[in-house]
């Protein structure tokens, strides 16, 4: 199993109409967050099937695929990494974790981050030093900041919320809409498990946080309470 073979398989699955839609959806125009990204036009369920078939590809070849110019090849590569991480022994998990962080320049769109950060970064740090997330949250690179907050989904699912709230606090002033959405999403996930915890975080901050972040965070609140937050009446 090689990166070149994986690329050939995925190119054979490409659909120009889907690719054209994806180019627009993922904002690949000049000055947009996905500027210059190239799409083959493959739906995610198909990519997951290919990732399963290539789950035993050597790590060096997976990383070669991760450097592809094609968005779907990079996404497929991280899906393979996730499968290998989840099945791997501690040594392999460390290799994958290190390789992931060494290659963040290729983990460069929101779907690639969201399909891998909580499994690999969150999964590795569950028993480790989570201060790495604070460093990522201070990065000048949008996708590294997104990795920082999305990684905490792993902890949320274990009913651990402190890291999410700490990183969310750091990112309240982020200027990127994609970060507003990511932070709001993670706060909503906290609220799904611990409504009191989410509300305690929001009440002293909601008037100053970005509107999109707030909307995502309170999306599942009862309508009257949601409207009160949006009006600033809490």
Protein Blocks (a to p, Z undefined) as FASTA:
>chain_A
ZZklmmmmmmmmpcfklmmmmmmmnopaghiakgoiacebiafklmmmmmmmmmmgcfkl
mmmmmmpmbfklmmmmmmmmmmmmmmpcfklmmmmmmmmmmmmmmmgcfklmmmmmmmmm
mmmmmmmcfklmmmmmmpmbfklmmmmmmmmmmmmmnopaklmmmmmmmmmmpcbfklmm
mmmmmmmmmmmmmmmlmmmmmmmmmmmmcfklmmmmmmmgcfklmmmmmnopZZ
